Amino acid sequence: MNTKKLLYYIDEICRKIDLHTDAFIERIEYLKQGDTEKVEFIEKMMLEPLEQQIKYLAKKATDDNSKEK
């Protein structure tokens, strides 16, 4: 197992989750202000893709790890 590569993918997953959390907080602020246009933008562009991004990174880490064995 290439620990350095695995840690890279884990770090990327954590970074994506942090960005998602920031977007969620930003969405709440715009919701409070009644700015539905920005709320919709955040929901479509920043919140929805997280699951796919994490699945991709996890698969990539698993595939890279399998190739190294």
mmCIF file as Biopython writes it, N, C-alpha, C and O atoms, coordinates in Angstrom:
data_model
#
loop_
_atom_site.group_PDB
_atom_site.id
_atom_site.type_symbol
_atom_site.label_atom_id
_atom_site.label_alt_id
_atom_site.label_comp_id
_atom_site.label_asym_id
_atom_site.label_entity_id
_atom_site.label_seq_id
_atom_site.pdbx_PDB_ins_code
_atom_site.Cartn_x
_atom_site.Cartn_y
_atom_site.Cartn_z
_atom_site.occupancy
_atom_site.B_iso_or_equiv
_atom_site.auth_seq_id
_atom_site.auth_asym_id
_atom_site.pdbx_PDB_model_num
ATOM 1   N N  . MET A ? 1  ? 0.851   -1.182 0.000  1.0 0.0 1  A 1 
ATOM 2   C CA . MET A ? 1  ? 0.000   0.000  0.000  1.0 0.0 1  A 1 
ATOM 3   C C  . MET A ? 1  ? 0.892   1.238  0.000  1.0 0.0 1  A 1 
ATOM 4   O O  . MET A ? 1  ? 1.847   1.333  0.771  1.0 0.0 1  A 1 
ATOM 5   N N  . ASN A ? 2  ? 0.568   2.167  -0.862 1.0 0.0 2  A 1 
ATOM 6   C CA . ASN A ? 2  ? 1.291   3.424  -0.920 1.0 0.0 2  A 1 
ATOM 7   C C  . ASN A ? 2  ? 0.620   4.403  0.044  1.0 0.0 2  A 1 
ATOM 8   O O  . ASN A ? 2  ? -0.392  5.020  -0.286 1.0 0.0 2  A 1 
ATOM 9   N N  . THR A ? 3  ? 1.191   4.532  1.221  1.0 0.0 3  A 1 
ATOM 10  C CA . THR A ? 3  ? 0.600   5.355  2.278  1.0 0.0 3  A 1 
ATOM 11  C C  . THR A ? 3  ? 0.488   6.813  1.853  1.0 0.0 3  A 1 
ATOM 12  O O  . THR A ? 3  ? -0.492  7.483  2.177  1.0 0.0 3  A 1 
ATOM 13  N N  . LYS A ? 4  ? 1.483   7.301  1.135  1.0 0.0 4  A 1 
ATOM 14  C CA . LYS A ? 4  ? 1.472   8.703  0.707  1.0 0.0 4  A 1 
ATOM 15  C C  . LYS A ? 4  ? 0.276   8.990  -0.203 1.0 0.0 4  A 1 
ATOM 16  O O  . LYS A ? 4  ? -0.403  10.003 -0.036 1.0 0.0 4  A 1 
ATOM 17  N N  . LYS A ? 5  ? 0.017   8.096  -1.170 1.0 0.0 5  A 1 
ATOM 18  C CA . LYS A ? 5  ? -1.139  8.273  -2.063 1.0 0.0 5  A 1 
ATOM 19  C C  . LYS A ? 5  ? -2.451  8.161  -1.303 1.0 0.0 5  A 1 
ATOM 20  O O  . LYS A ? 5  ? -3.375  8.944  -1.524 1.0 0.0 5  A 1 
ATOM 21  N N  . LEU A ? 6  ? -2.527  7.197  -0.417 1.0 0.0 6  A 1 
ATOM 22  C CA . LEU A ? 6  ? -3.742  7.007  0.364  1.0 0.0 6  A 1 
ATOM 23  C C  . LEU A ? 6  ? -4.041  8.241  1.213  1.0 0.0 6  A 1 
ATOM 24  O O  . LEU A ? 6  ? -5.186  8.687  1.287  1.0 0.0 6  A 1 
ATOM 25  N N  . LEU A ? 7  ? -3.023  8.783  1.844  1.0 0.0 7  A 1 
ATOM 26  C CA . LEU A ? 7  ? -3.199  10.002 2.644  1.0 0.0 7  A 1 
ATOM 27  C C  . LEU A ? 7  ? -3.621  11.183 1.777  1.0 0.0 7  A 1 
ATOM 28  O O  . LEU A ? 7  ? -4.396  12.034 2.214  1.0 0.0 7  A 1 
ATOM 29  N N  . TYR A ? 8  ? -3.113  11.235 0.552  1.0 0.0 8  A 1 
ATOM 30  C CA . TYR A ? 8  ? -3.515  12.287 -0.377 1.0 0.0 8  A 1 
ATOM 31  C C  . TYR A ? 8  ? -5.021  12.214 -0.630 1.0 0.0 8  A 1 
ATOM 32  O O  . TYR A ? 8  ? -5.715  13.227 -0.552 1.0 0.0 8  A 1 
ATOM 33  N N  . TYR A ? 9  ? -5.526  11.013 -0.934 1.0 0.0 9  A 1 
ATOM 34  C CA . TYR A ? 9  ? -6.955  10.863 -1.212 1.0 0.0 9  A 1 
ATOM 35  C C  . TYR A ? 9  ? -7.806  11.139 0.028  1.0 0.0 9  A 1 
ATOM 36  O O  . TYR A ? 9  ? -8.881  11.730 -0.076 1.0 0.0 9  A 1 
ATOM 37  N N  . ILE A ? 10 ? -7.338  10.722 1.177  1.0 0.0 10 A 1 
ATOM 38  C CA . ILE A ? 10 ? -8.062  11.015 2.420  1.0 0.0 10 A 1 
ATOM 39  C C  . ILE A ? 10 ? -8.108  12.526 2.655  1.0 0.0 10 A 1 
ATOM 40  O O  . ILE A ? 10 ? -9.141  13.067 3.047  1.0 0.0 10 A 1 
ATOM 41  N N  . ASP A ? 11 ? -6.990  13.197 2.413  1.0 0.0 11 A 1 
ATOM 42  C CA . ASP A ? 11 ? -6.941  14.657 2.563  1.0 0.0 11 A 1 
ATOM 43  C C  . ASP A ? 11 ? -7.895  15.342 1.588  1.0 0.0 11 A 1 
ATOM 44  O O  . ASP A ? 11 ? -8.573  16.303 1.952  1.0 0.0 11 A 1 
ATOM 45  N N  . GLU A ? 12 ? -7.950  14.852 0.358  1.0 0.0 12 A 1 
ATOM 46  C CA . GLU A ? 12 ? -8.865  15.423 -0.633 1.0 0.0 12 A 1 
ATOM 47  C C  . GLU A ? 12 ? -10.326 15.240 -0.211 1.0 0.0 12 A 1 
ATOM 48  O O  . GLU A ? 12 ? -11.138 16.153 -0.362 1.0 0.0 12 A 1 
ATOM 49  N N  . ILE A ? 13 ? -10.653 14.073 0.311  1.0 0.0 13 A 1 
ATOM 50  C CA . ILE A ? 13 ? -12.019 13.828 0.785  1.0 0.0 13 A 1 
ATOM 51  C C  . ILE A ? 13 ? -12.366 14.791 1.925  1.0 0.0 13 A 1 
ATOM 52  O O  . ILE A ? 13 ? -13.461 15.353 1.956  1.0 0.0 13 A 1 
ATOM 53  N N  . CYS A ? 14 ? -11.443 14.974 2.845  1.0 0.0 14 A 1 
ATOM 54  C CA . CYS A ? 14 ? -11.673 15.904 3.962  1.0 0.0 14 A 1 
ATOM 55  C C  . CYS A ? 14 ? -11.841 17.332 3.460  1.0 0.0 14 A 1 
ATOM 56  O O  . CYS A ? 14 ? -12.683 18.080 3.957  1.0 0.0 14 A 1 
ATOM 57  N N  . ARG A ? 15 ? -11.033 17.704 2.471  1.0 0.0 15 A 1 
ATOM 58  C CA . ARG A ? 15 ? -11.128 19.053 1.898  1.0 0.0 15 A 1 
ATOM 59  C C  . ARG A ? 15 ? -12.489 19.257 1.229  1.0 0.0 15 A 1 
ATOM 60  O O  . ARG A ? 15 ? -13.100 20.317 1.367  1.0 0.0 15 A 1 
ATOM 61  N N  . LYS A ? 16 ? -12.953 18.255 0.514  1.0 0.0 16 A 1 
ATOM 62  C CA . LYS A ? 16 ? -14.266 18.342 -0.145 1.0 0.0 16 A 1 
ATOM 63  C C  . LYS A ? 16 ? -15.383 18.486 0.893  1.0 0.0 16 A 1 
ATOM 64  O O  . LYS A ? 16 ? -16.325 19.253 0.695  1.0 0.0 16 A 1 
ATOM 65  N N  . ILE A ? 17 ? -15.273 17.753 1.984  1.0 0.0 17 A 1 
ATOM 66  C CA . ILE A ? 17 ? -16.281 17.842 3.041  1.0 0.0 17 A 1 
ATOM 67  C C  . ILE A ? 17 ? -16.254 19.231 3.680  1.0 0.0 17 A 1 
ATOM 68  O O  . ILE A ? 17 ? -17.307 19.795 3.977  1.0 0.0 17 A 1 
ATOM 69  N N  . ASP A ? 18 ? -15.065 19.784 3.893  1.0 0.0 18 A 1 
ATOM 70  C CA . ASP A ? 18 ? -14.949 21.144 4.446  1.0 0.0 18 A 1 
ATOM 71  C C  . ASP A ? 18 ? -15.594 22.171 3.523  1.0 0.0 18 A 1 
ATOM 72  O O  . ASP A ? 18 ? -16.320 23.051 3.985  1.0 0.0 18 A 1 
ATOM 73  N N  . LEU A ? 19 ? -15.335 22.064 2.226  1.0 0.0 19 A 1 
ATOM 74  C CA . LEU A ? 19 ? -15.936 22.985 1.262  1.0 0.0 19 A 1 
ATOM 75  C C  . LEU A ? 19 ? -17.451 22.848 1.250  1.0 0.0 19 A 1 
ATOM 76  O O  . LEU A ? 19 ? -18.173 23.839 1.140  1.0 0.0 19 A 1 
ATOM 77  N N  . HIS A ? 20 ? -17.920 21.627 1.361  1.0 0.0 20 A 1 
ATOM 78  C CA . HIS A ? 20 ? -19.357 21.366 1.392  1.0 0.0 20 A 1 
ATOM 79  C C  . HIS A ? 20 ? -19.982 22.010 2.640  1.0 0.0 20 A 1 
ATOM 80  O O  . HIS A ? 20 ? -21.054 22.611 2.566  1.0 0.0 20 A 1 
ATOM 81  N N  . THR A ? 21 ? -19.309 21.879 3.765  1.0 0.0 21 A 1 
ATOM 82  C CA . THR A ? 21 ? -19.795 22.468 5.013  1.0 0.0 21 A 1 
ATOM 83  C C  . THR A ? 21 ? -19.861 23.978 4.895  1.0 0.0 21 A 1 
ATOM 84  O O  . THR A ? 21 ? -20.842 24.591 5.317  1.0 0.0 21 A 1 
ATOM 85  N N  . ASP A ? 22 ? -18.831 24.586 4.326  1.0 0.0 22 A 1 
ATOM 86  C CA . ASP A ? 22 ? -18.818 26.039 4.125  1.0 0.0 22 A 1 
ATOM 87  C C  . ASP A ? 22 ? -19.972 26.476 3.224  1.0 0.0 22 A 1 
ATOM 88  O O  . ASP A ? 22 ? -20.627 27.484 3.492  1.0 0.0 22 A 1 
ATOM 89  N N  . ALA A ? 23 ? -20.215 25.720 2.162  1.0 0.0 23 A 1 
ATOM 90  C CA . ALA A ? 23 ? -21.315 26.038 1.243  1.0 0.0 23 A 1 
ATOM 91  C C  . ALA A ? 23 ? -22.660 25.918 1.949  1.0 0.0 23 A 1 
ATOM 92  O O  . ALA A ? 23 ? -23.554 26.733 1.720  1.0 0.0 23 A 1 
ATOM 93  N N  . PHE A ? 24 ? -22.810 24.921 2.796  1.0 0.0 24 A 1 
ATOM 94  C CA . PHE A ? 24 ? -24.063 24.740 3.524  1.0 0.0 24 A 1 
ATOM 95  C C  . PHE A ? 24 ? -24.315 25.925 4.456  1.0 0.0 24 A 1 
ATOM 96  O O  . PHE A ? 24 ? -25.439 26.419 4.552  1.0 0.0 24 A 1 
ATOM 97  N N  . ILE A ? 25 ? -23.267 26.375 5.138  1.0 0.0 25 A 1 
ATOM 98  C CA . ILE A ? 25 ? -23.393 27.535 6.034  1.0 0.0 25 A 1 
ATOM 99  C C  . ILE A ? 25 ? -23.729 28.785 5.229  1.0 0.0 25 A 1 
ATOM 100 O O  . ILE A ? 25 ? -24.566 29.587 5.641  1.0 0.0 25 A 1 
ATOM 101 N N  . GLU A ? 26 ? -23.074 28.950 4.078  1.0 0.0 26 A 1 
ATOM 102 C CA . GLU A ? 26 ? -23.352 30.095 3.207  1.0 0.0 26 A 1 
ATOM 103 C C  . GLU A ? 26 ? -24.802 30.053 2.722  1.0 0.0 26 A 1 
ATOM 104 O O  . GLU A ? 26 ? -25.470 31.084 2.647  1.0 0.0 26 A 1 
ATOM 105 N N  . ARG A ? 27 ? -25.280 28.854 2.395  1.0 0.0 27 A 1 
ATOM 106 C CA . ARG A ? 27 ? -26.669 28.681 1.959  1.0 0.0 27 A 1 
ATOM 107 C C  . ARG A ? 27 ? -27.637 29.141 3.041  1.0 0.0 27 A 1 
ATOM 108 O O  . ARG A ? 27 ? -28.629 29.806 2.741  1.0 0.0 27 A 1 
ATOM 109 N N  . ILE A ? 28 ? -27.362 28.798 4.287  1.0 0.0 28 A 1 
ATOM 110 C CA . ILE A ? 28 ? -28.214 29.205 5.402  1.0 0.0 28 A 1 
ATOM 111 C C  . ILE A ? 28 ? -28.270 30.728 5.507  1.0 0.0 28 A 1 
ATOM 112 O O  . ILE A ? 28 ? -29.336 31.304 5.721  1.0 0.0 28 A 1 
ATOM 113 N N  . GLU A ? 29 ? -27.117 31.373 5.354  1.0 0.0 29 A 1 
ATOM 114 C CA . GLU A ? 29 ? -27.073 32.835 5.431  1.0 0.0 29 A 1 
ATOM 115 C C  . GLU A ? 29 ? -27.916 33.482 4.327  1.0 0.0 29 A 1 
ATOM 116 O O  . GLU A ? 29 ? -28.671 34.419 4.588  1.0 0.0 29 A 1 
ATOM 117 N N  . TYR A ? 30 ? -27.785 32.982 3.098  1.0 0.0 30 A 1 
ATOM 118 C CA . TYR A ? 30 ? -28.586 33.521 1.991  1.0 0.0 30 A 1 
ATOM 119 C C  . TYR A ? 30 ? -30.061 33.214 2.178  1.0 0.0 30 A 1 
ATOM 120 O O  . TYR A ? 30 ? -30.913 34.010 1.785  1.0 0.0 30 A 1 
ATOM 121 N N  . LEU A ? 31 ? -30.369 32.079 2.768  1.0 0.0 31 A 1 
ATOM 122 C CA . LEU A ? 31 ? -31.751 31.724 3.048  1.0 0.0 31 A 1 
ATOM 123 C C  . LEU A ? 31 ? -32.360 32.714 4.037  1.0 0.0 31 A 1 
ATOM 124 O O  . LEU A ? 31 ? -33.502 33.147 3.877  1.0 0.0 31 A 1 
ATOM 125 N N  . LYS A ? 32 ? -31.587 33.065 5.055  1.0 0.0 32 A 1 
ATOM 126 C CA . LYS A ? 32 ? -32.044 34.059 6.039  1.0 0.0 32 A 1 
ATOM 127 C C  . LYS A ? 32 ? -32.296 35.413 5.388  1.0 0.0 32 A 1 
ATOM 128 O O  . LYS A ? 32 ? -33.213 36.137 5.777  1.0 0.0 32 A 1 
ATOM 129 N N  . GLN A ? 33 ? -31.474 35.751 4.391  1.0 0.0 33 A 1 
ATOM 130 C CA . GLN A ? 33 ? -31.604 37.034 3.698  1.0 0.0 33 A 1 
ATOM 131 C C  . GLN A ? 33 ? -32.702 37.011 2.640  1.0 0.0 33 A 1 
ATOM 132 O O  . GLN A ? 33 ? -33.072 38.054 2.100  1.0 0.0 33 A 1 
ATOM 133 N N  . GLY A ? 34 ? -33.218 35.831 2.348  1.0 0.0 34 A 1 
ATOM 134 C CA . GLY A ? 34 ? -34.275 35.695 1.355  1.0 0.0 34 A 1 
ATOM 135 C C  . GLY A ? 34 ? -33.774 35.704 -0.082 1.0 0.0 34 A 1 
ATOM 136 O O  . GLY A ? 34 ? -34.561 35.896 -1.008 1.0 0.0 34 A 1 
ATOM 137 N N  . ASP A ? 35 ? -32.488 35.503 -0.277 1.0 0.0 35 A 1 
ATOM 138 C CA . ASP A ? 35 ? -31.899 35.494 -1.623 1.0 0.0 35 A 1 
ATOM 139 C C  . ASP A ? 35 ? -32.019 34.091 -2.220 1.0 0.0 35 A 1 
ATOM 140 O O  . ASP A ? 35 ? -31.081 33.295 -2.175 1.0 0.0 35 A 1 
ATOM 141 N N  . THR A ? 36 ? -33.197 33.812 -2.779 1.0 0.0 36 A 1 
ATOM 142 C CA . THR A ? 36 ? -33.466 32.465 -3.288 1.0 0.0 36 A 1 
ATOM 143 C C  . THR A ? 36 ? -32.606 32.105 -4.501 1.0 0.0 36 A 1 
ATOM 144 O O  . THR A ? 36 ? -32.331 30.928 -4.733 1.0 0.0 36 A 1 
ATOM 145 N N  . GLU A ? 37 ? -32.185 33.095 -5.267 1.0 0.0 37 A 1 
ATOM 146 C CA . GLU A ? 37 ? -31.345 32.834 -6.435 1.0 0.0 37 A 1 
ATOM 147 C C  . GLU A ? 37 ? -29.986 32.264 -6.006 1.0 0.0 37 A 1 
ATOM 148 O O  . GLU A ? 37 ? -29.503 31.289 -6.583 1.0 0.0 37 A 1 
ATOM 149 N N  . LYS A ? 38 ? -29.383 32.878 -4.996 1.0 0.0 38 A 1 
ATOM 150 C CA . LYS A ? 38 ? -28.089 32.381 -4.506 1.0 0.0 38 A 1 
ATOM 151 C C  . LYS A ? 38 ? -28.250 31.046 -3.786 1.0 0.0 38 A 1 
ATOM 152 O O  . LYS A ? 38 ? -27.372 30.188 -3.870 1.0 0.0 38 A 1 
ATOM 153 N N  . VAL A ? 39 ? -29.358 30.865 -3.084 1.0 0.0 39 A 1 
ATOM 154 C CA . VAL A ? 39 ? -29.630 29.591 -2.412 1.0 0.0 39 A 1 
ATOM 155 C C  . VAL A ? 39 ? -29.699 28.479 -3.455 1.0 0.0 39 A 1 
ATOM 156 O O  . VAL A ? 39 ? -29.099 27.420 -3.273 1.0 0.0 39 A 1 
ATOM 157 N N  . GLU A ? 40 ? -30.423 28.713 -4.541 1.0 0.0 40 A 1 
ATOM 158 C CA . GLU A ? 40 ? -30.553 27.710 -5.594 1.0 0.0 40 A 1 
ATOM 159 C C  . GLU A ? 40 ? -29.200 27.422 -6.246 1.0 0.0 40 A 1 
ATOM 160 O O  . GLU A ? 40 ? -28.885 26.267 -6.531 1.0 0.0 40 A 1 
ATOM 161 N N  . PHE A ? 41 ? -28.407 28.456 -6.481 1.0 0.0 41 A 1 
ATOM 162 C CA . PHE A ? 41 ? -27.086 28.266 -7.074 1.0 0.0 41 A 1 
ATOM 163 C C  . PHE A ? 41 ? -26.217 27.378 -6.183 1.0 0.0 41 A 1 
ATOM 164 O O  . PHE A ? 41 ? -25.580 26.442 -6.666 1.0 0.0 41 A 1 
ATOM 165 N N  . ILE A ? 42 ? -26.194 27.668 -4.910 1.0 0.0 42 A 1 
ATOM 166 C CA . ILE A ? 42 ? -25.384 26.887 -3.972 1.0 0.0 42 A 1 
ATOM 167 C C  . ILE A ? 42 ? -25.866 25.444 -3.926 1.0 0.0 42 A 1 
ATOM 168 O O  . ILE A ? 42 ? -25.053 24.520 -3.907 1.0 0.0 42 A 1 
ATOM 169 N N  . GLU A ? 43 ? -27.177 25.243 -3.908 1.0 0.0 43 A 1 
ATOM 170 C CA . GLU A ? 43 ? -27.718 23.888 -3.863 1.0 0.0 43 A 1 
ATOM 171 C C  . GLU A ? 43 ? -27.322 23.083 -5.098 1.0 0.0 43 A 1 
ATOM 172 O O  . GLU A ? 43 ? -26.971 21.908 -4.987 1.0 0.0 43 A 1 
ATOM 173 N N  . LYS A ? 44 ? -27.377 23.701 -6.258 1.0 0.0 44 A 1 
ATOM 174 C CA . LYS A ? 44 ? -27.099 22.983 -7.506 1.0 0.0 44 A 1 
ATOM 175 C C  . LYS A ? 44 ? -25.599 22.818 -7.765 1.0 0.0 44 A 1 
ATOM 176 O O  . LYS A ? 44 ? -25.165 21.760 -8.221 1.0 0.0 44 A 1 
ATOM 177 N N  . MET A ? 45 ? -24.820 23.838 -7.483 1.0 0.0 45 A 1 
ATOM 178 C CA . MET A ? 45 ? -23.415 23.828 -7.873 1.0 0.0 45 A 1 
ATOM 179 C C  . MET A ? 45 ? -22.455 23.402 -6.764 1.0 0.0 45 A 1 
ATOM 180 O O  . MET A ? 45 ? -21.348 22.942 -7.047 1.0 0.0 45 A 1 
ATOM 181 N N  . MET A ? 46 ? -22.861 23.549 -5.530 1.0 0.0 46 A 1 
ATOM 182 C CA . MET A ? 46 ? -21.922 23.297 -4.454 1.0 0.0 46 A 1 
ATOM 183 C C  . MET A ? 46 ? -22.329 22.159 -3.528 1.0 0.0 46 A 1 
ATOM 184 O O  . MET A ? 46 ? -21.464 21.496 -2.955 1.0 0.0 46 A 1 
ATOM 185 N N  . LEU A ? 47 ? -23.599 21.923 -3.374 1.0 0.0 47 A 1 
ATOM 186 C CA . LEU A ? 47 ? -24.031 20.917 -2.412 1.0 0.0 47 A 1 
ATOM 187 C C  . LEU A ? 47 ? -24.270 19.547 -3.039 1.0 0.0 47 A 1 
ATOM 188 O O  . LEU A ? 47 ? -23.880 18.535 -2.457 1.0 0.0 47 A 1 
ATOM 189 N N  . GLU A ? 48 ? -24.888 19.490 -4.185 1.0 0.0 48 A 1 
ATOM 190 C CA . GLU A ? 48 ? -25.242 18.197 -4.781 1.0 0.0 48 A 1 
ATOM 191 C C  . GLU A ? 48 ? -24.059 17.307 -5.144 1.0 0.0 48 A 1 
ATOM 192 O O  . GLU A ? 48 ? -24.127 16.100 -4.909 1.0 0.0 48 A 1 
ATOM 193 N N  . PRO A ? 49 ? -22.982 17.844 -5.703 1.0 0.0 49 A 1 
ATOM 194 C CA . PRO A ? 49 ? -21.939 16.951 -6.215 1.0 0.0 49 A 1 
ATOM 195 C C  . PRO A ? 49 ? -21.088 16.244 -5.159 1.0 0.0 49 A 1 
ATOM 196 O O  . PRO A ? 49 ? -20.270 15.401 -5.528 1.0 0.0 49 A 1 
ATOM 197 N N  . LEU A ? 50 ? -21.231 16.535 -3.902 1.0 0.0 50 A 1 
ATOM 198 C CA . LEU A ? 50 ? -20.330 15.996 -2.883 1.0 0.0 50 A 1 
ATOM 199 C C  . LEU A ? 50 ? -20.295 14.469 -2.875 1.0 0.0 50 A 1 
ATOM 200 O O  . LEU A ? 50 ? -19.215 13.879 -2.846 1.0 0.0 50 A 1 
ATOM 201 N N  . GLU A ? 51 ? -21.434 13.838 -2.901 1.0 0.0 51 A 1 
ATOM 202 C CA . GLU A ? 51 ? -21.465 12.375 -2.830 1.0 0.0 51 A 1 
ATOM 203 C C  . GLU A ? 51 ? -20.686 11.752 -3.987 1.0 0.0 51 A 1 
ATOM 204 O O  . GLU A ? 51 ? -19.920 10.809 -3.787 1.0 0.0 51 A 1 
ATOM 205 N N  . GLN A ? 52 ? -20.883 12.277 -5.189 1.0 0.0 52 A 1 
ATOM 206 C CA . GLN A ? 52 ? -20.173 11.743 -6.344 1.0 0.0 52 A 1 
ATOM 207 C C  . GLN A ? 52 ? -18.667 11.974 -6.223 1.0 0.0 52 A 1 
ATOM 208 O O  . GLN A ? 52 ? -17.873 11.109 -6.594 1.0 0.0 52 A 1 
ATOM 209 N N  . GLN A ? 53 ? -18.275 13.136 -5.707 1.0 0.0 53 A 1 
ATOM 210 C CA . GLN A ? 53 ? -16.859 13.436 -5.550 1.0 0.0 53 A 1 
ATOM 211 C C  . GLN A ? 53 ? -16.202 12.477 -4.563 1.0 0.0 53 A 1 
ATOM 212 O O  . GLN A ? 53 ? -15.107 11.974 -4.814 1.0 0.0 53 A 1 
ATOM 213 N N  . ILE A ? 54 ? -16.862 12.230 -3.457 1.0 0.0 54 A 1 
ATOM 214 C CA . ILE A ? 54 ? -16.301 11.332 -2.447 1.0 0.0 54 A 1 
ATOM 215 C C  . ILE A ? 54 ? -16.226 9.905  -2.981 1.0 0.0 54 A 1 
ATOM 216 O O  . ILE A ? 54 ? -15.231 9.213  -2.767 1.0 0.0 54 A 1 
ATOM 217 N N  . LYS A ? 55 ? -17.275 9.461  -3.674 1.0 0.0 55 A 1 
ATOM 218 C CA . LYS A ? 55 ? -17.259 8.116  -4.254 1.0 0.0 55 A 1 
ATOM 219 C C  . LYS A ? 55 ? -16.113 7.977  -5.251 1.0 0.0 55 A 1 
ATOM 220 O O  . LYS A ? 55 ? -15.417 6.962  -5.270 1.0 0.0 55 A 1 
ATOM 221 N N  . TYR A ? 56 ? -15.921 9.002  -6.078 1.0 0.0 56 A 1 
ATOM 222 C CA . TYR A ? 56 ? -14.837 8.966  -7.063 1.0 0.0 56 A 1 
ATOM 223 C C  . TYR A ? 56 ? -13.471 8.875  -6.376 1.0 0.0 56 A 1 
ATOM 224 O O  . TYR A ? 56 ? -12.641 8.047  -6.751 1.0 0.0 56 A 1 
ATOM 225 N N  . LEU A ? 57 ? -13.243 9.719  -5.380 1.0 0.0 57 A 1 
ATOM 226 C CA . LEU A ? 57 ? -11.954 9.714  -4.686 1.0 0.0 57 A 1 
ATOM 227 C C  . LEU A ? 57 ? -11.716 8.407  -3.932 1.0 0.0 57 A 1 
ATOM 228 O O  . LEU A ? 57 ? -10.598 7.891  -3.916 1.0 0.0 57 A 1 
ATOM 229 N N  . ALA A ? 58 ? -12.761 7.876  -3.314 1.0 0.0 58 A 1 
ATOM 230 C CA . ALA A ? 58 ? -12.624 6.608  -2.598 1.0 0.0 58 A 1 
ATOM 231 C C  . ALA A ? 58 ? -12.307 5.472  -3.576 1.0 0.0 58 A 1 
ATOM 232 O O  . ALA A ? 58 ? -11.463 4.622  -3.292 1.0 0.0 58 A 1 
ATOM 233 N N  . LYS A ? 59 ? -12.983 5.460  -4.721 1.0 0.0 59 A 1 
ATOM 234 C CA . LYS A ? 59 ? -12.722 4.439  -5.733 1.0 0.0 59 A 1 
ATOM 235 C C  . LYS A ? 59 ? -11.301 4.579  -6.271 1.0 0.0 59 A 1 
ATOM 236 O O  . LYS A ? 59 ? -10.598 3.584  -6.446 1.0 0.0 59 A 1 
ATOM 237 N N  . LYS A ? 60 ? -10.888 5.791  -6.526 1.0 0.0 60 A 1 
ATOM 238 C CA . LYS A ? 60 ? -9.537  6.047  -7.036 1.0 0.0 60 A 1 
ATOM 239 C C  . LYS A ? 60 ? -8.492  5.551  -6.034 1.0 0.0 60 A 1 
ATOM 240 O O  . LYS A ? 60 ? -7.511  4.913  -6.418 1.0 0.0 60 A 1 
ATOM 241 N N  . ALA A ? 61 ? -8.702  5.840  -4.774 1.0 0.0 61 A 1 
ATOM 242 C CA . ALA A ? 61 ? -7.764  5.393  -3.724 1.0 0.0 61 A 1 
ATOM 243 C C  . ALA A ? 61 ? -7.727  3.865  -3.663 1.0 0.0 61 A 1 
ATOM 244 O O  . ALA A ? 61 ? -6.656  3.271  -3.533 1.0 0.0 61 A 1 
ATOM 245 N N  . THR A ? 62 ? -8.890  3.239  -3.756 1.0 0.0 62 A 1 
ATOM 246 C CA . THR A ? 62 ? -8.970  1.776  -3.711 1.0 0.0 62 A 1 
ATOM 247 C C  . THR A ? 62 ? -8.302  1.165  -4.938 1.0 0.0 62 A 1 
ATOM 248 O O  . THR A ? 62 ? -7.538  0.206  -4.825 1.0 0.0 62 A 1 
ATOM 249 N N  . ASP A ? 63 ? -8.598  1.734  -6.124 1.0 0.0 63 A 1 
ATOM 250 C CA . ASP A ? 63 ? -8.003  1.227  -7.357 1.0 0.0 63 A 1 
ATOM 251 C C  . ASP A ? 63 ? -6.490  1.378  -7.358 1.0 0.0 63 A 1 
ATOM 252 O O  . ASP A ? 63 ? -5.772  0.449  -7.728 1.0 0.0 63 A 1 
ATOM 253 N N  . ASP A ? 64 ? -6.005  2.535  -6.950 1.0 0.0 64 A 1 
ATOM 254 C CA . ASP A ? 64 ? -4.557  2.768  -6.894 1.0 0.0 64 A 1 
ATOM 255 C C  . ASP A ? 64 ? -3.898  1.821  -5.913 1.0 0.0 64 A 1 
ATOM 256 O O  . ASP A ? 64 ? -2.800  1.323  -6.160 1.0 0.0 64 A 1 
ATOM 257 N N  . ASN A ? 65 ? -4.570  1.575  -4.800 1.0 0.0 65 A 1 
ATOM 258 C CA . ASN A ? 65 ? -4.023  0.674  -3.795 1.0 0.0 65 A 1 
ATOM 259 C C  . ASN A ? 65 ? -3.962  -0.771 -4.331 1.0 0.0 65 A 1 
ATOM 260 O O  . ASN A ? 65 ? -3.001  -1.495 -4.071 1.0 0.0 65 A 1 
ATOM 261 N N  . SER A ? 66 ? -4.988  -1.172 -5.071 1.0 0.0 66 A 1 
ATOM 262 C CA . SER A ? 66 ? -5.034  -2.521 -5.644 1.0 0.0 66 A 1 
ATOM 263 C C  . SER A ? 66 ? -3.929  -2.732 -6.681 1.0 0.0 66 A 1 
ATOM 264 O O  . SER A ? 66 ? -3.339  -3.809 -6.760 1.0 0.0 66 A 1 
ATOM 265 N N  . LYS A ? 67 ? -3.660  -1.704 -7.467 1.0 0.0 67 A 1 
ATOM 266 C CA . LYS A ? 67 ? -2.632  -1.793 -8.496 1.0 0.0 67 A 1 
ATOM 267 C C  . LYS A ? 67 ? -1.246  -1.973 -7.897 1.0 0.0 67 A 1 
ATOM 268 O O  . LYS A ? 67 ? -0.375  -2.580 -8.520 1.0 0.0 67 A 1 
ATOM 269 N N  . GLU A ? 68 ? -1.035  -1.455 -6.703 1.0 0.0 68 A 1 
ATOM 270 C CA . GLU A ? 68 ? 0.276   -1.481 -6.080 1.0 0.0 68 A 1 
ATOM 271 C C  . GLU A ? 68 ? 0.592   -2.830 -5.444 1.0 0.0 68 A 1 
ATOM 272 O O  . GLU A ? 68 ? 1.754   -3.112 -5.153 1.0 0.0 68 A 1 
ATOM 273 N N  . LYS A ? 69 ? -0.400  -3.652 -5.227 1.0 0.0 69 A 1 
ATOM 274 C CA . LYS A ? 69 ? -0.178  -4.946 -4.556 1.0 0.0 69 A 1 
ATOM 275 C C  . LYS A ? 69 ? 0.392   -5.968 -5.499 1.0 0.0 69 A 1 
ATOM 276 O O  . LYS A ? 69 ? 0.638   -7.106 -5.100 1.0 0.0 69 A 1 
#
